[in-house]
Amino acid sequence: MDTSTNTAFQTQKAFSETFLNDVLDGLGGSPKRLFSKYFYDQAGDRLFQQIMEMPEYYLTDCELDVFKNKTRDIAAGILCQDGPFDLIEMGAGDAMKSSFLLEYLVKNNVDHTYIPIDISGNILSVLTDKLKDALPQLKVVPLEGEYFEMLDRAVSLSGSRKVVLFLGGNIGNMEMEEAFHFCAALRKRLDKGDILLVGFDLKKNPHAVLKAYSDPAGITAAFNLNLLSRINRELDAGFDIAGFEHYQTYDPVSGACRSYLVSLCEQTVTICGKIINFEQSELIDMEISQKFSQQDIGRMAADSGFRILGEINDSKNWFTDSIWQAV
Ligand code: AVI
């Protein structure tokens, strides 16, 4: 085994251990819970791709509307200071939305380096190749790994001011308290004057929200159930997938949109030799997709050490990209 294979093996082993511990902890507690960050194995990535293409799932189209049709406003917001900068994108994926901004910056000869961060090395190499073809003048420094580890690396490499993008409404997949800690941790790594642009899904007609997460074709249900299949595949577990059903809730007052799996009968599941008991109708808390008011966003920015420079909404005012400056 060469060193790189060995390192990859160690990384995979450490990941599996953490995954197992998180699953056993989460299902050993009351209420039972699993972390939605584990949704994204290969099958989960495919299902999420299908979700983004569903007519009911408006988030992607709304943020795409902002980046495609209000590119100049976004650029004006992040170019509040002169000089070169590093544009760091957390969870860049295929940069579907940010490529409109990159194209605009390149066309207008704005000096910057694009630093996409993603957990998937594969997606980063596809993105880097794509950008090399489409925007050969663009300087790209891809960083593969966990958000904060890679952000620390980006900050240590960076000689210029920083603009960080955190798009897609991913901040909604954290509980409010956790989201605040996340923003505060980001702030700690930035200098006064640096910029953070965060995509927030806004509170809206509750029917529209609920429809986006309980689609009639059952793709969101499959996305949730796939985590049980992943646990079966990777952690030597025996979930009977047909013994669970997806259930979605939305509380328009708090803005919390939550998904659960419901155990359809009393059952026992073995995971890596450990026995987990489920009562009939017992829930597993799977994911929060928080929706925000302007006040929520204002409070989060102020409490984590930022001031809001501007908010750019899609044409329906369903989604906002909020531009913050570190104070
Ligand atoms: C990735 N994230 C912003 C999605 C969301 O809307 O919370 C994940 C998702 N879960 C169900 N559908 C989409």
Boltz pocket constraint, residues with backbone or C-beta under 6 A from the ligand:
constraints:
  - pocket:
      binder: B
      contacts: [[A, 51], [A, 59], [A, 168], [A, 169], [A, 170], [A, 172], [A, 173], [A, 212], [A, 213], [A, 220], [A, 223], [A, 287], [A, 288], [A, 289]]
      max_distance: 6.0
